[in-house]
């Protein structure tokens, strides 16, 4: 699943391509929005909150400004085509929206998820459940620390994947931050220096999003195969000590327990038997997250 820096970079690309242009034809190909029409509205810009994309439009014909919410999940994408160009036939059945712009270009939203159109002043209805995001102007590190420490018994990687505490981190960042913290991924969060963890996470996510050539590089080396400390290195070994990198398979249907990489030598602490979550064979335990009502747009961990 694309992480917060991925969606932030997508928003900047869409800003360059779409902002300032007016939609002349609007076609939503999803039941919930099939009768909605954005024709005559100008694209004002794009914003993100964690992994959620917000496309903002001007008001039109007495209607207030509007925001389209979308989520990429594992397979979503956006495509902007020059006049006369066509989307490949194999992708056309998966287009969830098709817009024509005032310069003749066509915009396709392919396999987009959680589409919702709301007045811009009601964006909080869709993303208000999310925690602070280091890539937003309203980033609040102290609030992120407070939310994380509210459940000190939760394993580190599970806490970092919960978007209600700190929005934008995905599995890559959770694994690499656990390594850089020098502890097992399943170390209880209360045993970690959480303020330092949050500061490091924010710095790395911003660096990845904004520095050319640094996208999702955690080691300082952009060379493929050398850009991560443990993630994906089960064949090469730990980049720091050269020892074996262990891999724990994800728990199907449990977003709190994704595939996990770690170095047992560099990251002492509990093993995967300490996992908590909702999947089969996983203990709930005192530190497991209590069920919460999902938002209209997504569950808390996306």
RAPE-V130795 format. One record per pair of residues at least 24 apart in sequence whose C-alpha atoms are under 10 Angstrom apart, sorted by sequence separation. I is the first residue (numbers start at 1). J is the second residue. D is the distance in Angstrom with one decimal. If there is no record, write none. Layout:
BEGIN
I & J & D
I & J & D
END
This chain:
BEGIN
18 & 42 & 8.9
19 & 43 & 5.0
20 & 44 & 6.1
21 & 45 & 9.9
41 & 65 & 8.6
43 & 67 & 9.6
81 & 105 & 5.5
82 & 106 & 6.8
177 & 201 & 7.1
238 & 262 & 8.2
239 & 263 & 9.5
241 & 265 & 7.9
248 & 272 & 7.2
254 & 278 & 5.7
255 & 279 & 8.6
18 & 43 & 6.3
19 & 44 & 5.5
20 & 45 & 7.9
41 & 66 & 9.0
80 & 105 & 6.8
81 & 106 & 5.3
82 & 107 & 9.2
141 & 166 & 9.0
156 & 181 & 10.0
176 & 201 & 9.7
237 & 262 & 9.8
238 & 263 & 6.3
241 & 266 & 7.4
247 & 272 & 9.8
253 & 278 & 8.1
254 & 279 & 5.0
257 & 282 & 9.2
18 & 44 & 8.4
19 & 45 & 5.3
80 & 106 & 5.7
81 & 107 & 6.4
140 & 166 & 9.6
237 & 263 & 8.3
238 & 264 & 9.5
240 & 266 & 8.1
251 & 277 & 9.1
252 & 278 & 9.7
253 & 279 & 6.4
254 & 280 & 8.6
18 & 45 & 7.7
19 & 46 & 8.1
79 & 106 & 8.2
80 & 107 & 4.5
81 & 108 & 8.2
139 & 166 & 9.8
156 & 183 & 8.9
157 & 184 & 9.0
158 & 185 & 8.4
159 & 186 & 9.7
174 & 201 & 9.0
177 & 204 & 9.3
232 & 259 & 10.0
234 & 261 & 7.6
238 & 265 & 9.1
251 & 278 & 8.9
252 & 279 & 6.8
253 & 280 & 8.9
15 & 43 & 8.7
18 & 46 & 9.2
38 & 66 & 8.9
79 & 107 & 5.7
80 & 108 & 6.4
156 & 184 & 8.1
157 & 185 & 5.4
158 & 186 & 7.9
173 & 201 & 7.8
231 & 259 & 9.5
232 & 260 & 9.3
233 & 261 & 7.9
234 & 262 & 8.9
238 & 266 & 8.5
251 & 279 & 5.9
252 & 280 & 8.3
254 & 282 & 9.5
14 & 43 & 9.9
15 & 44 & 8.5
16 & 45 & 9.1
78 & 107 & 7.3
79 & 108 & 5.1
80 & 109 & 9.0
155 & 184 & 9.0
156 & 185 & 5.6
157 & 186 & 6.5
158 & 187 & 9.9
159 & 188 & 9.2
160 & 189 & 9.4
231 & 260 & 7.8
232 & 261 & 7.2
233 & 262 & 9.2
234 & 263 & 9.4
250 & 279 & 9.6
251 & 280 & 7.6
15 & 45 & 5.7
16 & 46 & 10.0
38 & 68 & 10.0
78 & 108 & 5.8
79 & 109 & 6.6
133 & 163 & 9.1
155 & 185 & 6.8
156 & 186 & 5.5
157 & 187 & 8.4
158 & 188 & 9.6
159 & 189 & 7.4
230 & 260 & 9.3
231 & 261 & 5.5
232 & 262 & 9.8
233 & 263 & 9.8
251 & 281 & 9.0
14 & 45 & 8.1
15 & 46 & 6.2
77 & 108 & 8.4
78 & 109 & 4.7
79 & 110 & 7.6
131 & 162 & 8.7
132 & 163 & 8.7
155 & 186 & 4.4
156 & 187 & 5.6
157 & 188 & 9.3
158 & 189 & 9.2
173 & 204 & 8.7
230 & 261 & 6.0
231 & 262 & 7.6
251 & 282 & 8.5
14 & 46 & 7.2
15 & 47 & 9.2
77 & 109 & 6.1
78 & 110 & 6.0
130 & 162 & 9.0
131 & 163 & 6.0
132 & 164 & 8.1
133 & 165 & 9.3
134 & 166 & 8.2
135 & 167 & 9.2
154 & 186 & 8.1
155 & 187 & 5.2
156 & 188 & 5.9
157 & 189 & 8.8
166 & 198 & 8.5
169 & 201 & 8.1
173 & 205 & 8.3
229 & 261 & 9.5
230 & 262 & 5.9
231 & 263 & 9.9
256 & 288 & 9.6
12 & 45 & 9.0
13 & 46 & 9.4
76 & 109 & 7.6
77 & 110 & 5.2
78 & 111 & 8.9
130 & 163 & 5.7
131 & 164 & 4.5
132 & 165 & 7.0
133 & 166 & 6.2
134 & 167 & 7.8
135 & 168 & 8.2
153 & 186 & 9.8
154 & 187 & 8.1
155 & 188 & 4.5
156 & 189 & 5.0
168 & 201 & 9.8
169 & 202 & 9.4
229 & 262 & 8.9
230 & 263 & 7.0
256 & 289 & 9.4
11 & 45 & 8.4
12 & 46 & 7.4
23 & 57 & 9.4
76 & 110 & 5.6
77 & 111 & 6.7
78 & 112 & 8.3
129 & 163 & 8.4
130 & 164 & 4.4
131 & 165 & 4.5
132 & 166 & 5.3
133 & 167 & 4.9
134 & 168 & 7.7
153 & 187 & 8.5
154 & 188 & 5.3
155 & 189 & 5.7
156 & 190 & 8.8
168 & 202 & 9.5
229 & 263 & 9.2
11 & 46 & 5.5
12 & 47 & 8.6
22 & 57 & 9.0
75 & 110 & 8.2
76 & 111 & 4.6
77 & 112 & 6.7
129 & 164 & 6.1
130 & 165 & 7.0
131 & 166 & 4.6
132 & 167 & 5.8
133 & 168 & 6.2
134 & 169 & 9.6
152 & 187 & 10.0
153 & 188 & 4.9
154 & 189 & 5.8
155 & 190 & 8.9
156 & 191 & 9.2
166 & 201 & 9.5
10 & 46 & 9.2
11 & 47 & 6.5
12 & 48 & 9.8
19 & 55 & 9.5
21 & 57 & 9.9
22 & 58 & 9.2
75 & 111 & 6.3
76 & 112 & 4.8
77 & 113 & 10.0
128 & 164 & 9.2
129 & 165 & 9.2
130 & 166 & 7.4
131 & 167 & 5.1
132 & 168 & 8.7
133 & 169 & 8.9
152 & 188 & 6.3
153 & 189 & 6.0
154 & 190 & 8.0
155 & 191 & 9.7
156 & 192 & 8.1
166 & 202 & 9.6
169 & 205 & 8.0
10 & 47 & 9.9
11 & 48 & 7.1
18 & 55 & 9.8
19 & 56 & 9.2
20 & 57 & 9.6
72 & 109 & 9.6
74 & 111 & 9.3
75 & 112 & 7.7
76 & 113 & 7.2
127 & 164 & 9.7
130 & 167 & 6.1
131 & 168 & 8.9
151 & 188 & 9.1
152 & 189 & 4.9
153 & 190 & 6.2
160 & 197 & 9.9
168 & 205 & 8.2
8 & 46 & 9.1
10 & 48 & 9.4
19 & 57 & 9.2
20 & 58 & 9.9
72 & 110 & 8.9
73 & 111 & 9.0
74 & 112 & 9.6
75 & 113 & 9.1
129 & 167 & 9.9
130 & 168 & 9.4
151 & 189 & 7.6
152 & 190 & 4.2
153 & 191 & 8.6
156 & 194 & 9.7
160 & 198 & 9.6
180 & 218 & 9.3
8 & 47 & 7.7
9 & 48 & 9.6
70 & 109 & 9.2
72 & 111 & 7.5
73 & 112 & 7.8
74 & 113 & 9.6
150 & 189 & 9.7
151 & 190 & 7.9
152 & 191 & 7.8
180 & 219 & 9.8
7 & 47 & 9.3
8 & 48 & 6.1
15 & 55 & 9.2
71 & 111 & 9.3
72 & 112 & 5.5
73 & 113 & 6.9
149 & 189 & 7.2
150 & 190 & 9.3
152 & 192 & 9.1
7 & 48 & 7.0
8 & 49 & 8.5
14 & 55 & 9.0
71 & 112 & 6.1
72 & 113 & 6.0
73 & 114 & 9.2
148 & 189 & 7.7
149 & 190 & 6.7
160 & 201 & 9.6
176 & 217 & 10.0
177 & 218 & 8.9
7 & 49 & 8.8
8 & 50 & 8.3
11 & 53 & 7.1
70 & 112 & 6.3
71 & 113 & 5.0
72 & 114 & 8.6
148 & 190 & 9.0
152 & 194 & 9.8
176 & 218 & 7.2
5 & 48 & 9.5
7 & 50 & 7.8
8 & 51 & 8.1
10 & 53 & 8.7
11 & 54 & 8.4
69 & 112 & 9.7
70 & 113 & 5.8
71 & 114 & 5.9
72 & 115 & 9.9
149 & 192 & 9.9
173 & 216 & 8.2
176 & 219 & 9.3
4 & 48 & 8.0
6 & 50 & 9.7
7 & 51 & 5.9
8 & 52 & 9.0
11 & 55 & 8.4
69 & 113 & 9.0
70 & 114 & 5.5
71 & 115 & 7.3
172 & 216 & 8.2
173 & 217 & 10.0
255 & 299 & 9.6
4 & 49 & 7.6
5 & 50 & 8.2
6 & 51 & 8.0
7 & 52 & 7.2
8 & 53 & 8.0
69 & 114 & 7.1
70 & 115 & 4.8
71 & 116 & 9.9
149 & 194 & 7.6
173 & 218 & 8.5
255 & 300 & 9.5
256 & 301 & 7.4
4 & 50 & 4.8
5 & 51 & 8.1
7 & 53 & 6.8
68 & 114 & 9.9
69 & 115 & 5.5
70 & 116 & 7.0
148 & 194 & 7.7
149 & 195 & 9.6
172 & 218 & 9.5
255 & 301 & 6.5
3 & 50 & 7.5
4 & 51 & 4.7
68 & 115 & 6.9
69 & 116 & 5.2
70 & 117 & 9.2
148 & 195 & 9.7
254 & 301 & 9.8
255 & 302 & 8.1
3 & 51 & 5.9
4 & 52 & 7.9
68 & 116 & 5.7
69 & 117 & 6.3
145 & 193 & 9.9
146 & 194 & 9.2
2 & 51 & 7.1
3 & 52 & 9.5
4 & 53 & 9.6
67 & 116 & 8.2
68 & 117 & 4.5
69 & 118 & 8.1
145 & 194 & 6.3
146 & 195 & 9.2
180 & 229 & 8.4
1 & 51 & 8.9
67 & 117 & 5.7
68 & 118 & 6.7
144 & 194 & 9.3
145 & 195 & 6.0
148 & 198 & 9.3
179 & 229 & 7.3
180 & 230 & 9.9
66 & 117 & 6.8
67 & 118 & 5.5
68 & 119 & 8.8
144 & 195 & 8.8
145 & 196 & 9.4
179 & 230 & 7.4
66 & 118 & 5.7
67 & 119 & 6.0
68 & 120 & 8.6
145 & 197 & 8.9
176 & 228 & 7.2
177 & 229 & 9.6
178 & 230 & 9.8
179 & 231 & 9.4
65 & 118 & 8.7
66 & 119 & 4.3
67 & 120 & 5.0
142 & 195 & 7.9
145 & 198 & 6.8
175 & 228 & 9.6
176 & 229 & 6.5
64 & 118 & 9.6
65 & 119 & 5.9
66 & 120 & 4.7
67 & 121 & 8.6
69 & 123 & 8.3
141 & 195 & 8.0
144 & 198 & 7.3
145 & 199 & 9.5
175 & 229 & 9.0
176 & 230 & 6.8
64 & 119 & 6.3
65 & 120 & 5.6
66 & 121 & 8.1
67 & 122 & 8.5
68 & 123 & 9.0
144 & 199 & 9.9
173 & 228 & 9.9
175 & 230 & 7.5
176 & 231 & 6.8
63 & 119 & 8.8
64 & 120 & 7.7
65 & 121 & 8.1
66 & 122 & 8.9
67 & 123 & 7.1
70 & 126 & 9.9
142 & 198 & 8.9
172 & 228 & 8.9
175 & 231 & 6.5
64 & 121 & 8.9
66 & 123 & 9.1
69 & 126 & 7.6
141 & 198 & 6.8
142 & 199 & 9.8
174 & 231 & 9.7
43 & 101 & 9.6
69 & 127 & 9.0
141 & 199 & 7.4
172 & 230 & 9.5
173 & 231 & 9.1
42 & 101 & 9.2
172 & 231 & 6.7
179 & 238 & 9.9
39 & 99 & 8.5
42 & 102 & 9.5
59 & 119 & 9.1
171 & 231 & 9.1
172 & 232 & 9.2
38 & 99 & 8.5
39 & 100 & 8.8
40 & 101 & 9.7
52 & 113 & 10.0
56 & 117 & 9.7
59 & 120 & 9.5
141 & 202 & 8.4
179 & 240 & 10.0
18 & 80 & 8.7
34 & 96 & 9.8
37 & 99 & 9.9
39 & 101 & 9.1
40 & 102 & 9.4
52 & 114 & 9.3
53 & 115 & 9.9
54 & 116 & 9.7
55 & 117 & 9.4
56 & 118 & 9.8
57 & 119 & 9.3
58 & 120 & 9.2
17 & 80 & 7.6
33 & 96 & 9.7
34 & 97 & 9.4
54 & 117 & 9.6
56 & 119 & 9.3
57 & 120 & 8.2
139 & 202 & 9.2
7 & 71 & 8.9
14 & 78 & 8.5
29 & 93 & 9.5
33 & 97 & 9.4
56 & 120 & 7.1
134 & 198 & 9.2
7 & 72 & 8.3
13 & 78 & 10.0
14 & 79 & 9.3
29 & 94 & 9.0
30 & 95 & 9.1
31 & 96 & 9.7
55 & 120 & 9.5
134 & 199 & 9.2
14 & 80 & 8.7
29 & 95 & 7.0
30 & 96 & 5.9
54 & 120 & 9.3
10 & 77 & 9.1
28 & 95 & 8.7
29 & 96 & 4.7
30 & 97 & 7.7
134 & 201 & 8.2
135 & 202 & 7.8
10 & 78 & 8.5
27 & 95 & 9.9
28 & 96 & 6.1
29 & 97 & 5.5
134 & 202 & 5.1
135 & 203 & 9.6
2 & 71 & 9.4
3 & 72 & 9.7
27 & 96 & 8.5
28 & 97 & 4.4
29 & 98 & 7.9
54 & 123 & 8.3
133 & 202 & 8.2
134 & 203 & 8.0
1 & 71 & 9.9
2 & 72 & 7.1
3 & 73 & 9.3
27 & 97 & 5.7
28 & 98 & 6.5
134 & 204 & 9.5
135 & 205 & 7.5
136 & 206 & 9.7
1 & 72 & 7.5
2 & 73 & 6.8
26 & 97 & 7.7
27 & 98 & 5.1
28 & 99 & 8.4
134 & 205 & 7.2
135 & 206 & 6.2
1 & 73 & 5.2
2 & 74 & 6.8
26 & 98 & 6.3
27 & 99 & 6.2
54 & 126 & 9.8
133 & 205 & 9.7
134 & 206 & 7.0
135 & 207 & 9.9
1 & 74 & 4.4
2 & 75 & 8.9
25 & 98 & 8.1
26 & 99 & 4.7
27 & 100 & 8.8
54 & 127 & 9.5
1 & 75 & 7.8
2 & 76 & 9.2
25 & 99 & 5.6
26 & 100 & 6.7
52 & 126 & 9.3
53 & 127 & 9.8
135 & 209 & 8.2
186 & 260 & 9.9
1 & 76 & 9.3
24 & 99 & 7.4
25 & 100 & 5.0
26 & 101 & 9.1
52 & 127 & 7.7
135 & 210 & 9.6
185 & 260 & 7.8
23 & 99 & 6.4
24 & 100 & 5.6
25 & 101 & 7.2
185 & 261 & 8.4
22 & 99 & 9.7
23 & 100 & 5.8
24 & 101 & 5.5
25 & 102 & 8.9
50 & 127 & 9.0
184 & 261 & 9.7
185 & 262 & 7.1
22 & 100 & 8.6
23 & 101 & 4.6
24 & 102 & 5.8
49 & 127 & 7.1
52 & 130 & 9.7
184 & 262 & 7.1
185 & 263 & 9.7
21 & 100 & 9.9
22 & 101 & 5.7
23 & 102 & 6.2
24 & 103 & 9.2
25 & 104 & 10.0
38 & 117 & 9.9
48 & 127 & 9.6
49 & 128 & 9.4
51 & 130 & 9.9
183 & 262 & 9.1
184 & 263 & 8.1
21 & 101 & 6.4
22 & 102 & 5.5
23 & 103 & 9.4
24 & 104 & 8.8
26 & 106 & 10.0
28 & 108 & 9.9
29 & 109 & 9.7
50 & 130 & 7.6
182 & 262 & 10.0
183 & 263 & 9.2
184 & 264 & 7.5
187 & 267 & 9.5
21 & 102 & 6.3
22 & 103 & 8.6
23 & 104 & 9.7
25 & 106 & 9.3
26 & 107 & 9.6
27 & 108 & 9.7
28 & 109 & 9.3
36 & 117 & 8.4
49 & 130 & 7.6
50 & 131 & 8.3
182 & 263 & 9.4
183 & 264 & 9.0
184 & 265 & 9.6
186 & 267 & 10.0
187 & 268 & 8.8
188 & 269 & 9.4
20 & 102 & 9.9
21 & 103 & 7.8
23 & 105 & 9.8
30 & 112 & 9.8
32 & 114 & 10.0
33 & 115 & 8.0
49 & 131 & 8.7
50 & 132 & 8.3
51 & 133 & 9.6
179 & 261 & 9.0
183 & 265 & 9.7
184 & 266 & 8.5
185 & 267 & 7.8
186 & 268 & 9.9
187 & 269 & 6.1
188 & 270 & 8.7
18 & 101 & 8.3
23 & 106 & 9.4
30 & 113 & 9.8
32 & 115 & 8.2
33 & 116 & 7.4
49 & 132 & 8.2
50 & 133 & 5.9
175 & 258 & 9.8
178 & 261 & 9.5
179 & 262 & 6.8
182 & 265 & 9.5
183 & 266 & 7.4
184 & 267 & 4.7
185 & 268 & 9.2
186 & 269 & 7.3
187 & 270 & 5.9
23 & 107 & 9.6
32 & 116 & 7.9
33 & 117 & 7.6
49 & 133 & 6.3
50 & 134 & 8.6
171 & 255 & 9.8
174 & 258 & 9.8
175 & 259 & 9.1
176 & 260 & 9.9
178 & 262 & 8.1
179 & 263 & 7.6
182 & 266 & 6.1
183 & 267 & 4.2
184 & 268 & 5.4
185 & 269 & 8.1
186 & 270 & 5.7
187 & 271 & 8.5
30 & 115 & 8.3
32 & 117 & 9.4
48 & 133 & 8.9
49 & 134 & 9.2
50 & 135 & 8.1
171 & 256 & 9.7
175 & 260 & 6.5
176 & 261 & 8.6
179 & 264 & 9.9
181 & 266 & 9.6
182 & 267 & 5.0
183 & 268 & 5.4
184 & 269 & 4.9
185 & 270 & 7.9
186 & 271 & 6.4
187 & 272 & 9.9
49 & 135 & 8.0
50 & 136 & 8.8
171 & 257 & 9.3
172 & 258 & 9.9
174 & 260 & 8.8
175 & 261 & 6.3
176 & 262 & 8.6
180 & 266 & 9.2
181 & 267 & 8.2
182 & 268 & 7.4
183 & 269 & 6.1
184 & 270 & 6.1
185 & 271 & 7.9
186 & 272 & 6.6
188 & 274 & 9.0
18 & 105 & 9.6
28 & 115 & 9.7
48 & 135 & 8.2
49 & 136 & 7.2
171 & 258 & 6.8
172 & 259 & 9.5
174 & 261 & 9.8
175 & 262 & 7.2
179 & 266 & 7.4
180 & 267 & 8.9
182 & 269 & 9.4
183 & 270 & 8.8
184 & 271 & 7.1
185 & 272 & 8.3
186 & 273 & 8.6
187 & 274 & 8.2
188 & 275 & 9.9
17 & 105 & 9.8
47 & 135 & 9.9
48 & 136 & 7.5
170 & 258 & 9.5
171 & 259 & 7.7
172 & 260 & 8.9
179 & 267 & 6.4
184 & 272 & 9.2
186 & 274 & 6.2
187 & 275 & 9.5
18 & 107 & 8.8
47 & 136 & 8.5
171 & 260 & 7.9
172 & 261 & 9.3
178 & 267 & 7.9
179 & 268 & 10.0
185 & 274 & 9.6
186 & 275 & 6.4
17 & 107 & 9.6
171 & 261 & 9.8
185 & 275 & 9.3
186 & 276 & 9.0
14 & 107 & 10.0
162 & 255 & 8.6
161 & 255 & 7.8
162 & 256 & 7.3
161 & 256 & 6.4
160 & 256 & 9.0
161 & 257 & 8.7
158 & 255 & 8.5
159 & 256 & 8.0
161 & 258 & 8.9
158 & 256 & 5.0
189 & 287 & 9.7
157 & 256 & 7.9
158 & 257 & 6.5
188 & 287 & 8.6
157 & 257 & 7.9
158 & 258 & 8.6
155 & 256 & 9.6
157 & 258 & 8.8
155 & 257 & 10.0
157 & 260 & 8.5
51 & 163 & 8.8
50 & 163 & 7.3
49 & 163 & 9.8
50 & 164 & 9.7
52 & 167 & 9.4
155 & 270 & 9.2
50 & 166 & 8.1
51 & 167 & 7.4
52 & 168 & 8.7
50 & 167 & 4.4
51 & 168 & 5.6
155 & 272 & 9.8
158 & 275 & 8.2
49 & 167 & 6.9
50 & 168 & 3.7
51 & 169 & 8.4
157 & 275 & 9.4
158 & 276 & 7.8
49 & 168 & 7.3
50 & 169 & 7.4
51 & 170 & 8.8
155 & 274 & 7.6
156 & 275 & 9.8
158 & 277 & 8.1
48 & 168 & 9.3
50 & 170 & 9.4
154 & 274 & 9.4
155 & 275 & 6.8
154 & 275 & 8.5
155 & 276 & 7.4
154 & 276 & 7.3
155 & 277 & 9.8
153 & 276 & 9.7
154 & 277 & 9.4
8 & 135 & 7.6
162 & 289 & 9.2
8 & 136 & 9.4
4 & 133 & 8.4
5 & 134 & 9.6
159 & 288 & 9.6
4 & 134 & 9.1
5 & 135 & 7.8
154 & 284 & 9.9
158 & 288 & 9.0
159 & 289 & 9.1
4 & 135 & 8.0
154 & 285 & 8.9
158 & 289 & 9.4
170 & 301 & 9.1
153 & 285 & 8.8
154 & 286 & 8.3
155 & 287 & 8.1
169 & 301 & 9.7
170 & 302 & 8.4
153 & 286 & 7.1
154 & 287 & 4.7
155 & 288 & 8.7
167 & 300 & 9.4
168 & 301 & 9.8
169 & 302 & 9.4
152 & 286 & 9.9
153 & 287 & 4.5
154 & 288 & 6.0
167 & 301 & 8.7
168 & 302 & 8.6
151 & 286 & 9.1
152 & 287 & 7.1
153 & 288 & 7.8
154 & 289 & 7.8
164 & 299 & 9.3
165 & 300 & 9.0
166 & 301 & 9.8
167 & 302 & 8.6
151 & 287 & 6.2
152 & 288 & 10.0
153 & 289 & 9.9
163 & 299 & 8.8
164 & 300 & 5.6
165 & 301 & 9.3
150 & 287 & 9.9
151 & 288 & 8.2
162 & 299 & 9.5
163 & 300 & 5.5
164 & 301 & 6.9
151 & 289 & 8.0
162 & 300 & 6.3
163 & 301 & 4.7
164 & 302 & 9.0
161 & 300 & 9.2
162 & 301 & 4.4
163 & 302 & 6.2
161 & 301 & 6.0
162 & 302 & 7.5
160 & 301 & 9.2
161 & 302 & 8.0
159 & 301 & 9.5
158 & 301 & 9.3
8 & 168 & 9.4
7 & 168 & 8.8
6 & 168 & 9.2
4 & 167 & 7.4
5 & 168 & 7.1
3 & 167 & 9.4
4 & 168 & 3.9
5 & 169 & 8.4
3 & 168 & 5.8
4 & 169 & 6.1
5 & 170 & 9.6
129 & 294 & 9.0
130 & 295 & 9.8
2 & 168 & 9.2
3 & 169 & 5.9
4 & 170 & 7.5
129 & 295 & 7.2
2 & 169 & 9.4
3 & 170 & 5.1
128 & 295 & 8.8
2 & 170 & 7.5
3 & 171 & 8.0
127 & 295 & 8.0
129 & 297 & 9.9
1 & 170 & 7.4
2 & 171 & 9.3
3 & 172 & 8.2
4 & 173 & 10.0
126 & 295 & 6.7
127 & 296 & 8.9
129 & 298 & 9.5
130 & 299 & 9.7
131 & 300 & 9.4
1 & 171 & 8.2
2 & 172 & 9.7
3 & 173 & 8.4
125 & 295 & 7.9
126 & 296 & 6.1
127 & 297 & 7.5
129 & 299 & 9.1
130 & 300 & 7.1
1 & 172 & 9.6
125 & 296 & 7.6
126 & 297 & 5.5
127 & 298 & 8.7
129 & 300 & 7.2
130 & 301 & 8.9
125 & 297 & 8.7
126 & 298 & 8.2
130 & 302 & 9.3
127 & 300 & 9.7
116 & 296 & 8.5
115 & 296 & 9.7
116 & 297 & 7.4
114 & 296 & 8.0
115 & 297 & 7.5
114 & 297 & 5.2
113 & 297 & 8.6
114 & 298 & 6.8
113 & 298 & 9.1
8 & 206 & 9.7
5 & 204 & 9.7
6 & 205 & 9.8
9 & 208 & 9.5
10 & 209 & 10.0
5 & 205 & 6.2
9 & 209 & 6.3
4 & 205 & 7.8
5 & 206 & 7.4
8 & 209 & 6.9
9 & 210 & 8.1
3 & 205 & 9.3
4 & 206 & 9.7
5 & 207 & 9.1
6 & 208 & 8.9
7 & 209 & 9.1
8 & 210 & 9.2
5 & 208 & 6.6
6 & 209 & 7.2
4 & 208 & 9.9
5 & 209 & 4.9
4 & 209 & 8.5
5 & 210 & 8.6
9 & 215 & 9.5
6 & 215 & 8.4
5 & 215 & 8.0
6 & 216 & 8.8
5 & 216 & 8.1
3 & 216 & 9.4
71 & 297 & 8.3
70 & 297 & 8.2
71 & 298 & 8.5
69 & 297 & 7.9
70 & 298 & 9.9
73 & 302 & 7.7
72 & 302 & 9.9
71 & 302 & 8.7
52 & 297 & 9.0
52 & 298 & 9.3
51 & 301 & 9.9
52 & 302 & 8.4
51 & 302 & 6.8
50 & 302 & 8.3
3 & 302 & 9.2
2 & 302 & 9.8
1 & 302 & 8.7
END
